[in-house]
Structures are given as structure tokens and as C-alpha cells.
Amino acid sequence: MKRMKTLRSTVVLLIGLVMLLSACQAGQDNKYADNDGKLNVVTTIAQIAEPLSVIGGDLISVTSLMGPGVDPHLHKATTGDIAKLEKSDVIFYNGLHLEANLLEVFHEMGKSKSVVAIGEAVEEARLLKDETGAKDPHIWFDIELWKTALGAAVDELIVNLPEHEEQLEASRDQYFSQLDQLKDESKQKLMQIPSEKRILVTAHDAFGYFGAANGVSVIGLQGLSTEDEIGLSDIENTIEILMEHQVPAVFIESSINPDSINAVIEGAKQNGLDVQLGGELFSDAMGAAGTPEGTYIGMYAHNVETISKALTGQGD
């Protein structure tokens, strides 16, 4: 009788094991069932999300945690963010301390899924640093560097979708050719600004890579992070530069409080220089989805056009 019970227990155990393995296999076969068979990708900023949605096409479903007007330097994870991250198959973030308040979350998520800081793919020698040695995280403003970062993201997509490697590589190459054209057209347009007027003044130091890539001198009232303080001396020094070079315009950013830029405009007027507000630039956040500025290429082109018109005196 004891032997019969042991045999029965063994059979039950084997049946249970088979059912468990079958369930696991079904789970693998339907890994992306919640997204109509698509790889579920979550990113922090839209500068990552939108290009990947173009490259990945129907193979992936992409969600950006941070929309228009959201400052990634200050953003903290919400309950909704955590829910999206938990449901994701792959997480991409910029890194280089841009999303400083989310690093602990990414560390925990990385224990169970792929979490990739695409900015880490850029060689350190190519990164800009401030006087304290802090790395500038705004690498999307150098198109060549952003191609490197996006390339790392595509490599991770291929790891998750190996059967679609050729399709993803072809789509990446096609998109990168558009970026090459954008880079050439942008530089040509900005080089038409007289060299002494080719000075870009913004609320915080987000355009260092943009300036280095396009021959533009950049002044950011705040440091690399919007957590940095703006002092009276920062404003006064900026006004002196504007006076010296007779720079016609300064710019606000879509995700940054405009008060400091308005203070520069007012201070310049008190010193006899009529500095105009050149327009709104997209720095840490892109425009609304469905608009040209809601795409990486459209956002970059908008900034180039706005800067060019204002500094050549052709703006409103």
C-alpha cells in the first residue's frame, strides 16, 4: 500500500511538472501577448522614444515616461511610472545623471529585465564636462553622439527580437541617413549667422553639444542641471557678453522657468541694449506628440530655424 501511495505521488508530481513546463513555454511563446505581440519598450525621455518608434515600427510598442514640458533633471517616479516600468520588456534611459531621481528605480528593475543607459555607449573622451568634472548628459544635441546612443538601443532591440535583426538594422540605417542630412543642413544654416552674433543664450547649459557641433558659442545661466542655482553674477556676466557682441536675442526653453532669461532681457535694456526674446527652444523635452516638434528631427530643426532667424534679425 505504501508503495502504491509513493507511485501515485510520483505520478502527480510528474504531471504537475509537465503542466508547469508547458505553462512556462506558453509564457515564452506569448511573451509579448499584452502588446499584440510587440516588444513593450519604455523610455524616460521622448528623444529616445520617438526615434525608436520609427526604427522599430510595428515590432515594438514604445512609451515615454516624460512628455512635453517635463524636466528630466527633477522628475521623480510616479505610481503610473512604476506601473509602466513593471509591465515593460525593455527600459531605455539616457543616463549620465540626467534622470538622477530614477536611478534607484532602474537599479531594482534591472534585477529582472533589460535596463539600458544608452548614453553610456558614448566614449567618455567625447563627453563634455563642466568645471567640476560633471558629465554633460544632453548628448542628443550632437547628432553623431545620438546615433551612437540610439545604435546601442537598437542592438538591445535585436537581442530581444533576433528574428528581426535584418529589418531593424535596415530601418536603423535608413533613419540614420535622415539624421546625417539633418546634421549637414543644420550646420549650413547656422554658419550663415555672422560669427560675432553666433552666441546662444539660454536658461540652462543644455546646448553645449549643439554649440560644439555647429560652431555656436553657448551661455547657460544655470549649470548642466536645472537643480543648480542662478546667481546675480551669472545674469550680470551674461549681460556684459551681450553688450560686448551686440547679440540681438536670447531664448527660453520649453521645460524651464523663463524668469532668468527675462531678467537678462530687462538688465540689457537698462544698459541700452534692446535684446529680443528669440523664441522658445526645446532642450530637455520635445514638443507634443503629433506635431513636428514632437519628433526628434522636427525638434532639432525647429531649434535651428528659431536660432537662425533670431540671431540674423529675421525673426518676429
C-alpha positions in Angstrom: 0.0 0.0 0.0 2.8 2.4 0.9 4.5 1.6 -2.4 1.2 2.4 -4.3 1.0 5.8 -2.5 4.6 6.6 -3.4 3.9 5.7 -7.0 0.8 7.8 -7.1 2.6 10.8 -5.5 5.4 10.5 -8.1 2.9 10.4 -11.0 1.1 13.5 -9.6 4.5 15.3 -9.2 5.4 14.5 -12.8 2.1 15.7 -14.1 2.5 18.9 -12.2 6.0 19.4 -13.5 4.8 18.8 -17.1 2.0 21.4 -16.6 4.5 23.9 -15.1 6.9 23.5 -18.0 4.0 23.8 -20.5 2.9 27.0 -18.8 6.4 28.4 -18.9 6.7 27.5 -22.6 3.4 29.1 -23.3 4.6 32.2 -21.5 7.7 32.3 -23.7 5.7 31.8 -26.8 3.3 34.6 -25.8 6.0 36.8 -24.2 4.6 40.0 -25.8 0.9 39.0 -25.9 -0.1 42.0 -23.8 1.0 44.3 -26.6 -0.4 42.5 -29.6 2.8 40.5 -30.0 5.0 43.7 -29.8 8.0 44.2 -27.6 7.0 46.6 -24.9 9.6 49.4 -24.6 9.5 52.1 -22.0 11.9 55.1 -22.1 12.4 58.1 -19.9 12.6 60.9 -22.5 10.8 61.3 -25.8 14.2 61.9 -27.6 14.7 58.2 -27.1 11.1 57.0 -27.6 10.3 58.7 -30.8 13.3 57.6 -32.9 13.0 54.1 -31.6 9.3 54.0 -32.6 10.4 55.0 -36.1 13.1 52.4 -36.2 11.2 49.6 -34.5 7.9 50.2 -36.4 5.3 47.5 -35.9 7.7 45.3 -34.0 7.6 47.4 -30.8 5.3 49.4 -28.6 7.0 52.5 -27.1 6.0 54.6 -24.2 7.9 57.7 -22.9 7.5 58.5 -19.2 8.2 62.2 -19.7 6.1 64.3 -22.0 6.3 67.9 -23.2 7.4 70.4 -20.6 8.7 67.7 -18.2 12.2 68.4 -16.7 14.1 65.1 -16.5 16.6 66.5 -14.0 13.8 66.9 -11.5 11.4 64.2 -12.4 10.6 61.6 -9.7 8.9 58.3 -10.4 5.1 58.4 -10.0 2.8 55.4 -9.3 1.9 55.4 -13.0 5.6 55.4 -14.0 6.3 52.4 -11.8 3.3 50.5 -13.3 4.6 51.2 -16.9 8.1 50.2 -16.0 7.0 46.9 -14.4 5.0 46.0 -17.5 7.8 46.7 -19.9 10.1 44.2 -21.6 13.0 46.6 -22.0 13.7 50.0 -20.4 15.9 52.7 -22.0 17.1 55.8 -20.3 19.7 58.5 -21.2 22.0 58.1 -18.2 25.0 60.4 -17.5 23.0 61.5 -14.4 20.2 63.1 -16.4 17.4 61.1 -14.7 19.1 61.3 -11.3 16.0 60.7 -9.2 15.2 57.5 -11.0 18.5 55.7 -10.7 17.4 53.6 -7.7 14.2 52.5 -9.5 16.3 51.5 -12.5 18.7 49.5 -10.3 15.8 47.5 -8.9 14.2 47.0 -12.3 17.5 45.8 -13.7 17.3 42.7 -11.5 14.5 41.3 -13.6 14.7 42.8 -17.1 16.9 44.7 -19.5 17.5 48.3 -18.4 19.9 50.2 -20.6 21.5 53.7 -20.2 22.1 54.4 -23.8 24.4 57.4 -23.1 26.9 55.1 -21.6 27.7 53.8 -25.1 29.4 57.1 -25.9 33.1 57.1 -25.2 34.0 59.3 -22.2 36.6 61.2 -24.3 33.7 62.5 -26.4 31.6 63.8 -23.5 31.6 67.4 -22.4 32.2 68.2 -18.7 31.8 71.3 -16.6 34.3 72.9 -14.3 33.6 70.4 -11.5 34.1 67.4 -13.8 30.4 66.6 -14.1 29.4 65.0 -17.5 27.0 66.8 -19.7 24.1 64.5 -20.3 22.5 66.4 -23.2 24.1 64.3 -25.9 21.1 64.3 -28.2 22.2 67.7 -29.4 25.2 66.2 -31.1 23.7 64.1 -33.8 26.7 61.9 -34.2 26.7 61.1 -30.5 23.0 60.5 -30.5 23.4 58.0 -33.4 25.9 56.1 -31.2 23.4 56.1 -28.3 20.4 55.1 -30.4 22.6 52.4 -32.0 23.1 50.8 -28.6 19.3 50.8 -28.1 18.8 49.1 -31.4 21.4 46.5 -30.5 19.3 45.7 -27.4 16.1 45.5 -29.5 17.9 42.9 -31.7 18.8 40.9 -28.6 15.1 40.7 -27.8 13.9 40.3 -31.4 16.7 38.3 -33.1 14.5 37.0 -35.8 14.0 40.6 -37.0 17.7 41.6 -37.0 17.9 42.5 -40.7 14.7 44.5 -40.6 15.8 46.5 -37.5 19.3 47.1 -39.0 17.9 48.3 -42.3 15.4 50.6 -40.5 18.2 52.0 -38.3 20.4 52.7 -41.3 17.5 54.5 -43.1 16.7 56.7 -40.1 20.4 57.5 -39.5 20.7 58.7 -43.1 17.9 61.2 -42.3 19.9 62.3 -39.3 23.0 62.8 -41.5 21.0 65.1 -43.7 19.7 67.0 -40.7 23.2 67.5 -39.4 24.5 68.9 -42.7 21.5 71.2 -43.3 21.6 72.5 -39.7 25.3 73.3 -39.8 24.9 75.1 -43.2 22.1 77.2 -41.9 23.8 78.2 -38.6 27.1 79.1 -40.3 25.2 81.8 -42.1 24.8 83.7 -38.9 27.7 86.3 -38.6 30.3 84.8 -36.3 30.2 87.6 -33.8 26.5 87.1 -33.4 26.7 83.3 -33.2 26.1 83.3 -29.4 23.3 81.2 -27.9 22.0 82.4 -24.5 19.5 80.0 -22.8 18.2 79.3 -19.3 20.4 76.4 -18.5 23.5 74.7 -20.0 21.8 72.2 -22.3 23.2 73.2 -25.6 26.9 72.6 -25.2 27.0 69.7 -27.6 24.8 71.6 -30.1 27.2 74.6 -30.0 30.3 72.4 -30.3 28.8 70.6 -33.3 27.6 73.7 -35.1 30.2 76.4 -34.3 28.0 78.3 -31.9 29.1 79.8 -28.5 26.7 78.8 -25.8 25.9 80.5 -22.5 23.6 78.8 -20.0 22.6 80.7 -16.9 22.2 77.6 -14.9 24.6 74.7 -14.9 24.2 71.3 -16.5 21.3 70.5 -14.2 18.3 72.7 -13.5 18.9 72.0 -9.8 21.8 74.4 -10.0 21.3 77.9 -8.6 21.4 81.1 -10.8 23.3 83.9 -9.1 23.1 87.6 -9.8 26.7 87.5 -11.1 25.6 84.9 -13.7 23.0 87.3 -15.1 25.4 90.3 -14.9 28.2 88.4 -16.7 25.7 87.3 -19.4 24.5 90.9 -20.0 28.2 92.0 -20.4 28.7 89.5 -23.1 25.5 90.5 -24.9 26.6 94.2 -24.7 30.1 93.4 -26.0 28.9 91.4 -29.0 25.6 93.2 -29.6 23.8 89.9 -29.6 20.2 90.6 -30.7 18.3 87.8 -29.0 18.1 85.3 -26.1 16.0 82.2 -25.8 13.7 80.5 -23.3 13.3 76.7 -23.1 10.0 74.8 -23.1 10.7 72.9 -19.9 12.5 75.7 -17.9 11.1 78.7 -16.0 11.7 81.8 -18.1 12.3 84.2 -15.2 16.1 84.2 -15.5 16.0 85.0 -19.3 13.5 87.8 -18.7 15.9 89.2 -16.1 18.7 89.2 -18.7 16.5 91.0 -21.2 15.5 93.6 -18.7 19.1 94.1 -17.5 20.3 94.6 -21.1 17.6 97.2 -21.7 18.7 99.1 -18.7 22.2 99.2 -20.2 20.9 100.4 -23.5 20.8 97.2 -25.5 17.4 96.1 -26.9 17.7 92.3 -26.7 14.7 90.4 -28.1 13.2 87.2 -26.9 14.3 85.0 -29.8 11.7 82.3 -29.2 11.2 79.0 -27.4 13.7 76.2 -27.8 13.2 72.5 -27.0 16.0 71.3 -24.7 15.3 68.6 -22.1 11.8 67.9 -23.5 10.4 67.7 -27.0 7.1 69.1 -28.3 3.7 67.5 -28.2 3.1 64.2 -30.0 1.6 64.7 -33.4 3.4 67.9 -34.0 6.7 68.3 -36.0 8.4 69.3 -32.7 7.2 66.1 -31.2 9.7 64.2 -33.3 13.5 64.3 -32.7 14.2 65.5 -36.3 11.4 68.1 -36.1 12.5 69.3 -32.7 16.1 69.7 -33.8 15.1 71.5 -37.0 12.8 73.8 -35.0 15.6 74.9 -32.8 18.0 75.5 -35.7 15.3 77.6 -37.5 14.4 79.6 -34.4 18.0 80.4 -33.5 18.9 81.2 -37.1 16.0 83.7 -37.6 16.5 85.4 -34.3 20.3 85.9 -34.5 20.2 87.1 -38.1 17.4 89.5 -37.2 14.8 87.8 -39.4 12.6 86.6 -36.5 9.3 88.2 -35.3 
